[in-house]
Amino acid sequence: MPSSWCIFILYPDIPYLGIPTANIPPDSLAPYGDVESGVYYGVAALDPSQFKYKGNRDEQNGPNDAADLNTTADGSEDENENVFPCVLSIGYNPFYKNTVRSVEIHLLPQFTSHAAPKPLPQKTTDQPTRFFRVPDFYGTRLNLLVLGYIRPEFDYVSLEALVEDIRVDCEVARRSLERPGYLGYAKGDGKREVQEAREWLQAF
């Protein structure tokens, strides 16, 4: 079961570093003040009454291979269309010398059988790392299920080192969530407690 269940309202996205994040109002963290600062992985759901993800385009991959990513094989609406694996940081972002603790959530490509899996951010020598981007969802209500801890937050000697660690965090989060004990939270199958958590995740 998740270590914490959180519900937040989004601030407008601030795509600094070229890494789009859902930025959470600081006062939303107040009920969870005992949560250790660091990097975590989990799943997040966007309120479908405010935003529907069609899978039509993202910054990293361009147009989607699947024309109807939000439907199942029989044409019905996919209940997972607004559920995303995610990696998140909770803390002060020492590199930026912040004095207020914040939560920043980066959504990862969905686990889907309707199209080939999308690659995670890749490091190249001739261009900056490019990260997955969901179309703008400013002001959308979001439910977050924190499932695991990756590492503490660090300070960095350069922006490049920070971006590289975030890229690695995305890989660790994705691989962790692909494990059988966690995959059901993103894809909607699994044990009873997973189903109960999913019901909470998608209740807006």
ROMARSE-31539 format. One record per residue (C-alpha): residue in three letters; chain; x, y, z. Coordinates in Angstrom, 1 decimal, always signed. Example, Ala and Ser with C-alpha at 12.3 -4.5 7.8 and 13.67 -1.06 7.14 Angstrom:
<vexza><resn>ALA</resn><chain>A</chain><east>+12.3</east><north>-4.5</north><up>+7.8</up></vexza>
<vexza><resn>SER</resn><chain>A</chain><east>+13.7</east><north>-1.1</north><up>+7.1</up></vexza>
This chain:
<vexza><resn>MET</resn><chain>A</chain><east>+0.0</east><north>+0.0</north><up>+0.0</up></vexza>
<vexza><resn>PRO</resn><chain>A</chain><east>+1.1</east><north>+3.6</north><up>-0.6</up></vexza>
<vexza><resn>SER</resn><chain>A</chain><east>+3.0</east><north>+5.3</north><up>+2.2</up></vexza>
<vexza><resn>SER</resn><chain>A</chain><east>+0.9</east><north>+8.4</north><up>+1.9</up></vexza>
<vexza><resn>TRP</resn><chain>A</chain><east>-2.2</east><north>+9.6</north><up>+0.0</up></vexza>
<vexza><resn>CYS</resn><chain>A</chain><east>-2.3</east><north>+13.2</north><up>-1.0</up></vexza>
<vexza><resn>ILE</resn><chain>A</chain><east>-4.7</east><north>+15.5</north><up>-2.8</up></vexza>
<vexza><resn>PHE</resn><chain>A</chain><east>-3.6</east><north>+18.7</north><up>-4.3</up></vexza>
<vexza><resn>ILE</resn><chain>A</chain><east>-4.7</east><north>+21.6</north><up>-6.5</up></vexza>
<vexza><resn>LEU</resn><chain>A</chain><east>-2.2</east><north>+22.7</north><up>-9.2</up></vexza>
<vexza><resn>TYR</resn><chain>A</chain><east>-0.5</east><north>+25.9</north><up>-9.7</up></vexza>
<vexza><resn>PRO</resn><chain>A</chain><east>+0.3</east><north>+26.9</north><up>-13.3</up></vexza>
<vexza><resn>ASP</resn><chain>A</chain><east>+3.1</east><north>+24.7</north><up>-14.7</up></vexza>
<vexza><resn>ILE</resn><chain>A</chain><east>+6.6</east><north>+26.3</north><up>-14.7</up></vexza>
<vexza><resn>PRO</resn><chain>A</chain><east>+8.7</east><north>+24.5</north><up>-17.3</up></vexza>
<vexza><resn>TYR</resn><chain>A</chain><east>+12.1</east><north>+25.5</north><up>-16.0</up></vexza>
<vexza><resn>LEU</resn><chain>A</chain><east>+15.0</east><north>+23.3</north><up>-17.0</up></vexza>
<vexza><resn>GLY</resn><chain>A</chain><east>+12.8</east><north>+22.0</north><up>-19.9</up></vexza>
<vexza><resn>ILE</resn><chain>A</chain><east>+11.2</east><north>+19.6</north><up>-17.4</up></vexza>
<vexza><resn>PRO</resn><chain>A</chain><east>+7.4</east><north>+20.2</north><up>-17.2</up></vexza>
<vexza><resn>THR</resn><chain>A</chain><east>+6.1</east><north>+19.8</north><up>-13.6</up></vexza>
<vexza><resn>ALA</resn><chain>A</chain><east>+2.9</east><north>+20.2</north><up>-11.7</up></vexza>
<vexza><resn>ASN</resn><chain>A</chain><east>+3.8</east><north>+22.7</north><up>-9.0</up></vexza>
<vexza><resn>ILE</resn><chain>A</chain><east>+1.8</east><north>+22.3</north><up>-5.8</up></vexza>
<vexza><resn>PRO</resn><chain>A</chain><east>+0.7</east><north>+25.2</north><up>-3.6</up></vexza>
<vexza><resn>PRO</resn><chain>A</chain><east>+3.0</east><north>+25.2</north><up>-0.5</up></vexza>
<vexza><resn>ASP</resn><chain>A</chain><east>+0.0</east><north>+25.2</north><up>+2.0</up></vexza>
<vexza><resn>SER</resn><chain>A</chain><east>-1.1</east><north>+21.9</north><up>+0.5</up></vexza>
<vexza><resn>LEU</resn><chain>A</chain><east>+1.9</east><north>+20.2</north><up>+1.9</up></vexza>
<vexza><resn>ALA</resn><chain>A</chain><east>+1.1</east><north>+21.3</north><up>+5.5</up></vexza>
<vexza><resn>PRO</resn><chain>A</chain><east>-0.9</east><north>+18.2</north><up>+6.4</up></vexza>
<vexza><resn>TYR</resn><chain>A</chain><east>+2.1</east><north>+16.1</north><up>+5.4</up></vexza>
<vexza><resn>GLY</resn><chain>A</chain><east>+4.8</east><north>+17.9</north><up>+7.2</up></vexza>
<vexza><resn>ASP</resn><chain>A</chain><east>+6.4</east><north>+14.7</north><up>+8.5</up></vexza>
<vexza><resn>VAL</resn><chain>A</chain><east>+7.1</east><north>+13.4</north><up>+5.0</up></vexza>
<vexza><resn>GLU</resn><chain>A</chain><east>+10.8</east><north>+13.2</north><up>+4.5</up></vexza>
<vexza><resn>SER</resn><chain>A</chain><east>+12.3</east><north>+15.5</north><up>+1.8</up></vexza>
<vexza><resn>GLY</resn><chain>A</chain><east>+13.5</east><north>+13.6</north><up>-1.2</up></vexza>
<vexza><resn>VAL</resn><chain>A</chain><east>+12.6</east><north>+12.1</north><up>-4.6</up></vexza>
<vexza><resn>TYR</resn><chain>A</chain><east>+9.7</east><north>+9.7</north><up>-4.8</up></vexza>
<vexza><resn>TYR</resn><chain>A</chain><east>+7.7</east><north>+7.7</north><up>-7.4</up></vexza>
<vexza><resn>GLY</resn><chain>A</chain><east>+4.0</east><north>+7.0</north><up>-7.6</up></vexza>
<vexza><resn>VAL</resn><chain>A</chain><east>+0.9</east><north>+7.5</north><up>-9.8</up></vexza>
<vexza><resn>ALA</resn><chain>A</chain><east>-1.1</east><north>+10.6</north><up>-10.4</up></vexza>
<vexza><resn>ALA</resn><chain>A</chain><east>-4.6</east><north>+11.2</north><up>-11.9</up></vexza>
<vexza><resn>LEU</resn><chain>A</chain><east>-5.9</east><north>+14.3</north><up>-13.5</up></vexza>
<vexza><resn>ASP</resn><chain>A</chain><east>-9.6</east><north>+15.3</north><up>-13.0</up></vexza>
<vexza><resn>PRO</resn><chain>A</chain><east>-11.3</east><north>+14.1</north><up>-16.2</up></vexza>
<vexza><resn>SER</resn><chain>A</chain><east>-14.0</east><north>+16.8</north><up>-15.8</up></vexza>
<vexza><resn>GLN</resn><chain>A</chain><east>-11.3</east><north>+19.4</north><up>-16.3</up></vexza>
<vexza><resn>PHE</resn><chain>A</chain><east>-8.8</east><north>+17.7</north><up>-18.6</up></vexza>
<vexza><resn>LYS</resn><chain>A</chain><east>-8.8</east><north>+14.6</north><up>-20.9</up></vexza>
<vexza><resn>TYR</resn><chain>A</chain><east>-5.5</east><north>+13.3</north><up>-22.2</up></vexza>
<vexza><resn>LYS</resn><chain>A</chain><east>-5.9</east><north>+12.3</north><up>-25.8</up></vexza>
<vexza><resn>GLY</resn><chain>A</chain><east>-2.3</east><north>+11.2</north><up>-26.3</up></vexza>
<vexza><resn>ASN</resn><chain>A</chain><east>-2.0</east><north>+13.4</north><up>-29.3</up></vexza>
<vexza><resn>ARG</resn><chain>A</chain><east>+1.4</east><north>+15.0</north><up>-28.8</up></vexza>
<vexza><resn>ASP</resn><chain>A</chain><east>+4.2</east><north>+15.3</north><up>-26.4</up></vexza>
<vexza><resn>GLU</resn><chain>A</chain><east>+7.4</east><north>+17.3</north><up>-26.5</up></vexza>
<vexza><resn>GLN</resn><chain>A</chain><east>+9.7</east><north>+14.3</north><up>-26.6</up></vexza>
<vexza><resn>ASN</resn><chain>A</chain><east>+8.0</east><north>+12.1</north><up>-29.2</up></vexza>
<vexza><resn>GLY</resn><chain>A</chain><east>+5.8</east><north>+14.3</north><up>-31.4</up></vexza>
<vexza><resn>PRO</resn><chain>A</chain><east>+2.5</east><north>+12.9</north><up>-32.6</up></vexza>
<vexza><resn>ASN</resn><chain>A</chain><east>+1.3</east><north>+9.7</north><up>-30.9</up></vexza>
<vexza><resn>ASP</resn><chain>A</chain><east>+1.5</east><north>+6.4</north><up>-32.8</up></vexza>
<vexza><resn>ALA</resn><chain>A</chain><east>-2.1</east><north>+5.6</north><up>-31.6</up></vexza>
<vexza><resn>ALA</resn><chain>A</chain><east>-5.0</east><north>+7.5</north><up>-33.0</up></vexza>
<vexza><resn>ASP</resn><chain>A</chain><east>-7.3</east><north>+6.5</north><up>-30.2</up></vexza>
<vexza><resn>LEU</resn><chain>A</chain><east>-5.1</east><north>+6.2</north><up>-27.2</up></vexza>
<vexza><resn>ASN</resn><chain>A</chain><east>-8.0</east><north>+7.0</north><up>-24.9</up></vexza>
<vexza><resn>THR</resn><chain>A</chain><east>-10.2</east><north>+4.2</north><up>-26.0</up></vexza>
<vexza><resn>THR</resn><chain>A</chain><east>-10.1</east><north>+0.4</north><up>-25.5</up></vexza>
<vexza><resn>ALA</resn><chain>A</chain><east>-10.1</east><north>-2.2</north><up>-28.2</up></vexza>
<vexza><resn>ASP</resn><chain>A</chain><east>-13.9</east><north>-2.4</north><up>-28.1</up></vexza>
<vexza><resn>GLY</resn><chain>A</chain><east>-14.2</east><north>+1.4</north><up>-28.5</up></vexza>
<vexza><resn>SER</resn><chain>A</chain><east>-15.2</east><north>+2.2</north><up>-24.9</up></vexza>
<vexza><resn>GLU</resn><chain>A</chain><east>-13.4</east><north>+4.9</north><up>-23.0</up></vexza>
<vexza><resn>ASP</resn><chain>A</chain><east>-10.2</east><north>+3.9</north><up>-21.2</up></vexza>
<vexza><resn>GLU</resn><chain>A</chain><east>-10.5</east><north>+4.4</north><up>-17.5</up></vexza>
<vexza><resn>ASN</resn><chain>A</chain><east>-6.7</east><north>+4.8</north><up>-17.4</up></vexza>
<vexza><resn>GLU</resn><chain>A</chain><east>-6.6</east><north>+7.8</north><up>-19.8</up></vexza>
<vexza><resn>ASN</resn><chain>A</chain><east>-5.9</east><north>+10.3</north><up>-17.1</up></vexza>
<vexza><resn>VAL</resn><chain>A</chain><east>-3.7</east><north>+8.2</north><up>-14.9</up></vexza>
<vexza><resn>PHE</resn><chain>A</chain><east>+0.1</east><north>+8.6</north><up>-15.2</up></vexza>
<vexza><resn>PRO</resn><chain>A</chain><east>+3.2</east><north>+7.1</north><up>-13.6</up></vexza>
<vexza><resn>CYS</resn><chain>A</chain><east>+5.1</east><north>+10.0</north><up>-12.0</up></vexza>
<vexza><resn>VAL</resn><chain>A</chain><east>+8.3</east><north>+11.0</north><up>-10.3</up></vexza>
<vexza><resn>LEU</resn><chain>A</chain><east>+8.2</east><north>+13.8</north><up>-7.7</up></vexza>
<vexza><resn>SER</resn><chain>A</chain><east>+10.4</east><north>+15.8</north><up>-5.5</up></vexza>
<vexza><resn>ILE</resn><chain>A</chain><east>+9.5</east><north>+17.0</north><up>-2.0</up></vexza>
<vexza><resn>GLY</resn><chain>A</chain><east>+11.9</east><north>+19.5</north><up>-0.5</up></vexza>
<vexza><resn>TYR</resn><chain>A</chain><east>+13.7</east><north>+22.8</north><up>-0.8</up></vexza>
<vexza><resn>ASN</resn><chain>A</chain><east>+15.6</east><north>+22.3</north><up>-4.1</up></vexza>
<vexza><resn>PRO</resn><chain>A</chain><east>+19.0</east><north>+23.1</north><up>-2.6</up></vexza>
<vexza><resn>PHE</resn><chain>A</chain><east>+20.5</east><north>+24.1</north><up>-6.0</up></vexza>
<vexza><resn>TYR</resn><chain>A</chain><east>+18.1</east><north>+27.0</north><up>-6.1</up></vexza>
<vexza><resn>LYS</resn><chain>A</chain><east>+18.5</east><north>+27.8</north><up>-2.4</up></vexza>
<vexza><resn>ASN</resn><chain>A</chain><east>+14.7</east><north>+27.8</north><up>-1.8</up></vexza>
<vexza><resn>THR</resn><chain>A</chain><east>+13.5</east><north>+28.5</north><up>+1.8</up></vexza>
<vexza><resn>VAL</resn><chain>A</chain><east>+10.0</east><north>+27.1</north><up>+1.4</up></vexza>
<vexza><resn>ARG</resn><chain>A</chain><east>+9.4</east><north>+23.4</north><up>+1.0</up></vexza>
<vexza><resn>SER</resn><chain>A</chain><east>+7.6</east><north>+22.5</north><up>-2.2</up></vexza>
<vexza><resn>VAL</resn><chain>A</chain><east>+6.2</east><north>+19.5</north><up>-4.2</up></vexza>
<vexza><resn>GLU</resn><chain>A</chain><east>+7.0</east><north>+19.2</north><up>-7.9</up></vexza>
<vexza><resn>ILE</resn><chain>A</chain><east>+5.5</east><north>+16.3</north><up>-9.9</up></vexza>
<vexza><resn>HIS</resn><chain>A</chain><east>+6.7</east><north>+15.2</north><up>-13.4</up></vexza>
<vexza><resn>LEU</resn><chain>A</chain><east>+4.3</east><north>+12.9</north><up>-15.2</up></vexza>
<vexza><resn>LEU</resn><chain>A</chain><east>+5.9</east><north>+10.0</north><up>-17.1</up></vexza>
<vexza><resn>PRO</resn><chain>A</chain><east>+4.6</east><north>+8.2</north><up>-20.3</up></vexza>
<vexza><resn>GLN</resn><chain>A</chain><east>+1.6</east><north>+6.0</north><up>-19.6</up></vexza>
<vexza><resn>PHE</resn><chain>A</chain><east>+1.8</east><north>+2.2</north><up>-19.5</up></vexza>
<vexza><resn>THR</resn><chain>A</chain><east>-0.5</east><north>+1.3</north><up>-22.4</up></vexza>
<vexza><resn>SER</resn><chain>A</chain><east>-1.1</east><north>-1.6</north><up>-24.7</up></vexza>
<vexza><resn>HIS</resn><chain>A</chain><east>-2.4</east><north>+0.7</north><up>-27.5</up></vexza>
<vexza><resn>ALA</resn><chain>A</chain><east>+0.9</east><north>+1.9</north><up>-28.7</up></vexza>
<vexza><resn>ALA</resn><chain>A</chain><east>+4.6</east><north>+1.2</north><up>-28.4</up></vexza>
<vexza><resn>PRO</resn><chain>A</chain><east>+6.1</east><north>+2.3</north><up>-25.1</up></vexza>
<vexza><resn>LYS</resn><chain>A</chain><east>+7.5</east><north>+5.8</north><up>-25.2</up></vexza>
<vexza><resn>PRO</resn><chain>A</chain><east>+11.2</east><north>+6.1</north><up>-24.4</up></vexza>
<vexza><resn>LEU</resn><chain>A</chain><east>+12.3</east><north>+7.7</north><up>-21.2</up></vexza>
<vexza><resn>PRO</resn><chain>A</chain><east>+14.5</east><north>+10.8</north><up>-21.4</up></vexza>
<vexza><resn>GLN</resn><chain>A</chain><east>+17.8</east><north>+10.0</north><up>-23.0</up></vexza>
<vexza><resn>LYS</resn><chain>A</chain><east>+21.2</east><north>+11.7</north><up>-22.6</up></vexza>
<vexza><resn>THR</resn><chain>A</chain><east>+22.8</east><north>+12.8</north><up>-25.8</up></vexza>
<vexza><resn>THR</resn><chain>A</chain><east>+26.0</east><north>+14.6</north><up>-26.6</up></vexza>
<vexza><resn>ASP</resn><chain>A</chain><east>+24.7</east><north>+16.9</north><up>-29.3</up></vexza>
<vexza><resn>GLN</resn><chain>A</chain><east>+21.4</east><north>+18.2</north><up>-27.8</up></vexza>
<vexza><resn>PRO</resn><chain>A</chain><east>+19.8</east><north>+18.8</north><up>-24.4</up></vexza>
<vexza><resn>THR</resn><chain>A</chain><east>+17.8</east><north>+16.0</north><up>-22.7</up></vexza>
<vexza><resn>ARG</resn><chain>A</chain><east>+14.2</east><north>+16.1</north><up>-23.7</up></vexza>
<vexza><resn>PHE</resn><chain>A</chain><east>+11.5</east><north>+15.1</north><up>-21.2</up></vexza>
<vexza><resn>PHE</resn><chain>A</chain><east>+7.9</east><north>+13.8</north><up>-21.7</up></vexza>
<vexza><resn>ARG</resn><chain>A</chain><east>+5.3</east><north>+16.6</north><up>-21.8</up></vexza>
<vexza><resn>VAL</resn><chain>A</chain><east>+1.6</east><north>+16.3</north><up>-21.3</up></vexza>
<vexza><resn>PRO</resn><chain>A</chain><east>-0.5</east><north>+19.1</north><up>-23.0</up></vexza>
<vexza><resn>ASP</resn><chain>A</chain><east>-1.1</east><north>+22.1</north><up>-20.6</up></vexza>
<vexza><resn>PHE</resn><chain>A</chain><east>-3.4</east><north>+21.2</north><up>-17.7</up></vexza>
<vexza><resn>TYR</resn><chain>A</chain><east>-3.2</east><north>+24.5</north><up>-15.8</up></vexza>
<vexza><resn>GLY</resn><chain>A</chain><east>-5.5</east><north>+24.6</north><up>-12.8</up></vexza>
<vexza><resn>THR</resn><chain>A</chain><east>-6.5</east><north>+21.0</north><up>-13.0</up></vexza>
<vexza><resn>ARG</resn><chain>A</chain><east>-7.3</east><north>+19.1</north><up>-9.9</up></vexza>
<vexza><resn>LEU</resn><chain>A</chain><east>-4.8</east><north>+16.2</north><up>-9.3</up></vexza>
<vexza><resn>ASN</resn><chain>A</chain><east>-4.8</east><north>+13.2</north><up>-7.0</up></vexza>
<vexza><resn>LEU</resn><chain>A</chain><east>-1.4</east><north>+11.7</north><up>-6.1</up></vexza>
<vexza><resn>LEU</resn><chain>A</chain><east>-0.6</east><north>+8.3</north><up>-4.7</up></vexza>
<vexza><resn>VAL</resn><chain>A</chain><east>+3.0</east><north>+8.1</north><up>-3.4</up></vexza>
<vexza><resn>LEU</resn><chain>A</chain><east>+4.3</east><north>+4.5</north><up>-3.7</up></vexza>
<vexza><resn>GLY</resn><chain>A</chain><east>+8.0</east><north>+4.6</north><up>-3.0</up></vexza>
<vexza><resn>TYR</resn><chain>A</chain><east>+11.2</east><north>+6.5</north><up>-2.2</up></vexza>
<vexza><resn>ILE</resn><chain>A</chain><east>+14.1</east><north>+6.9</north><up>-4.5</up></vexza>
<vexza><resn>ARG</resn><chain>A</chain><east>+16.7</east><north>+9.1</north><up>-2.8</up></vexza>
<vexza><resn>PRO</resn><chain>A</chain><east>+17.3</east><north>+12.2</north><up>-0.6</up></vexza>
<vexza><resn>GLU</resn><chain>A</chain><east>+17.5</east><north>+15.7</north><up>-2.3</up></vexza>
<vexza><resn>PHE</resn><chain>A</chain><east>+21.0</east><north>+16.9</north><up>-3.2</up></vexza>
<vexza><resn>ASP</resn><chain>A</chain><east>+22.7</east><north>+20.1</north><up>-4.0</up></vexza>
<vexza><resn>TYR</resn><chain>A</chain><east>+24.6</east><north>+20.2</north><up>-7.3</up></vexza>
<vexza><resn>VAL</resn><chain>A</chain><east>+27.7</east><north>+21.9</north><up>-8.7</up></vexza>
<vexza><resn>SER</resn><chain>A</chain><east>+26.0</east><north>+22.5</north><up>-12.1</up></vexza>
<vexza><resn>LEU</resn><chain>A</chain><east>+22.7</east><north>+22.7</north><up>-13.8</up></vexza>
<vexza><resn>GLU</resn><chain>A</chain><east>+23.8</east><north>+19.8</north><up>-16.1</up></vexza>
<vexza><resn>ALA</resn><chain>A</chain><east>+24.4</east><north>+17.6</north><up>-13.1</up></vexza>
<vexza><resn>LEU</resn><chain>A</chain><east>+20.9</east><north>+18.3</north><up>-11.7</up></vexza>
<vexza><resn>VAL</resn><chain>A</chain><east>+19.2</east><north>+17.5</north><up>-15.0</up></vexza>
<vexza><resn>GLU</resn><chain>A</chain><east>+21.2</east><north>+14.3</north><up>-15.4</up></vexza>
<vexza><resn>ASP</resn><chain>A</chain><east>+20.1</east><north>+13.1</north><up>-11.9</up></vexza>
<vexza><resn>ILE</resn><chain>A</chain><east>+16.4</east><north>+14.0</north><up>-12.8</up></vexza>
<vexza><resn>ARG</resn><chain>A</chain><east>+16.8</east><north>+11.9</north><up>-15.9</up></vexza>
<vexza><resn>VAL</resn><chain>A</chain><east>+18.1</east><north>+9.0</north><up>-13.8</up></vexza>
<vexza><resn>ASP</resn><chain>A</chain><east>+15.2</east><north>+9.5</north><up>-11.4</up></vexza>
<vexza><resn>CYS</resn><chain>A</chain><east>+12.7</east><north>+9.1</north><up>-14.2</up></vexza>
<vexza><resn>GLU</resn><chain>A</chain><east>+14.3</east><north>+5.8</north><up>-15.2</up></vexza>
<vexza><resn>VAL</resn><chain>A</chain><east>+14.3</east><north>+4.5</north><up>-11.6</up></vexza>
<vexza><resn>ALA</resn><chain>A</chain><east>+10.7</east><north>+5.5</north><up>-11.1</up></vexza>
<vexza><resn>ARG</resn><chain>A</chain><east>+9.6</east><north>+3.9</north><up>-14.4</up></vexza>
<vexza><resn>ARG</resn><chain>A</chain><east>+11.4</east><north>+0.6</north><up>-13.7</up></vexza>
<vexza><resn>SER</resn><chain>A</chain><east>+10.1</east><north>+0.6</north><up>-10.1</up></vexza>
<vexza><resn>LEU</resn><chain>A</chain><east>+6.5</east><north>+1.1</north><up>-11.3</up></vexza>
<vexza><resn>GLU</resn><chain>A</chain><east>+6.8</east><north>-1.7</north><up>-13.9</up></vexza>
<vexza><resn>ARG</resn><chain>A</chain><east>+7.3</east><north>-4.3</north><up>-11.2</up></vexza>
<vexza><resn>PRO</resn><chain>A</chain><east>+4.3</east><north>-6.6</north><up>-10.6</up></vexza>
<vexza><resn>GLY</resn><chain>A</chain><east>+3.6</east><north>-5.2</north><up>-7.1</up></vexza>
<vexza><resn>TYR</resn><chain>A</chain><east>+3.2</east><north>-1.7</north><up>-8.5</up></vexza>
<vexza><resn>LEU</resn><chain>A</chain><east>+2.0</east><north>-2.0</north><up>-12.1</up></vexza>
<vexza><resn>GLY</resn><chain>A</chain><east>-1.7</east><north>-2.4</north><up>-11.1</up></vexza>
<vexza><resn>TYR</resn><chain>A</chain><east>-1.8</east><north>+1.1</north><up>-9.6</up></vexza>
<vexza><resn>ALA</resn><chain>A</chain><east>-1.2</east><north>+2.5</north><up>-13.1</up></vexza>
<vexza><resn>LYS</resn><chain>A</chain><east>-3.0</east><north>+0.0</north><up>-15.2</up></vexza>
<vexza><resn>GLY</resn><chain>A</chain><east>-6.0</east><north>-0.9</north><up>-13.1</up></vexza>
<vexza><resn>ASP</resn><chain>A</chain><east>-5.5</east><north>-4.5</north><up>-12.3</up></vexza>
<vexza><resn>GLY</resn><chain>A</chain><east>-4.2</east><north>-6.2</north><up>-9.2</up></vexza>
<vexza><resn>LYS</resn><chain>A</chain><east>-5.2</east><north>-7.1</north><up>-5.6</up></vexza>
<vexza><resn>ARG</resn><chain>A</chain><east>-8.2</east><north>-5.7</north><up>-3.7</up></vexza>
<vexza><resn>GLU</resn><chain>A</chain><east>-6.1</east><north>-3.1</north><up>-1.9</up></vexza>
<vexza><resn>VAL</resn><chain>A</chain><east>-4.7</east><north>-1.9</north><up>-5.2</up></vexza>
<vexza><resn>GLN</resn><chain>A</chain><east>-8.3</east><north>-1.5</north><up>-6.6</up></vexza>
<vexza><resn>GLU</resn><chain>A</chain><east>-9.3</east><north>+0.4</north><up>-3.5</up></vexza>
<vexza><resn>ALA</resn><chain>A</chain><east>-6.4</east><north>+2.8</north><up>-3.9</up></vexza>
<vexza><resn>ARG</resn><chain>A</chain><east>-7.3</east><north>+3.2</north><up>-7.6</up></vexza>
<vexza><resn>GLU</resn><chain>A</chain><east>-10.9</east><north>+4.1</north><up>-6.7</up></vexza>
<vexza><resn>TRP</resn><chain>A</chain><east>-9.5</east><north>+6.8</north><up>-4.4</up></vexza>
<vexza><resn>LEU</resn><chain>A</chain><east>-7.1</east><north>+8.0</north><up>-7.0</up></vexza>
<vexza><resn>GLN</resn><chain>A</chain><east>-9.9</east><north>+8.5</north><up>-9.6</up></vexza>
<vexza><resn>ALA</resn><chain>A</chain><east>-12.5</east><north>+10.0</north><up>-7.2</up></vexza>
<vexza><resn>PHE</resn><chain>A</chain><east>-12.8</east><north>+13.7</north><up>-7.9</up></vexza>
